[in-house]
Each structure stands twice: as structure tokens, then as C-alpha cells.
Amino acid sequence: NINNLDKKIDSLFMPVKPDSRLEEIGRGVL
């Protein structure tokens, strides 16, 4: 989903919850 990817990119630049964001990105990469 482009929307989901856009949210992840937005989270990278503006991380509201660092722990949650990193964990979500980790699952996305792995």
C-alpha cells in the first residue's frame, strides 16, 4: 500500500513514538 509506505516514511521524519515506529519499521524490513 502506498498510503502505508507514506505513513512509514512520514514516521521516519516525524517519529511521534520512536519505540513503536522503530518496531513497526523493523517488522516492515524483516
C-alpha positions, 0 to 999 in steps of 0.5 A: 500500500502506498498510503502505508509506505507514506505513513512509514516514511512520514514516521521516519521524519516525524517519529511521534513514538520512536519505540513503536515506529522503530518496531513497526519499521523493523517488522516492515524490513524483516 
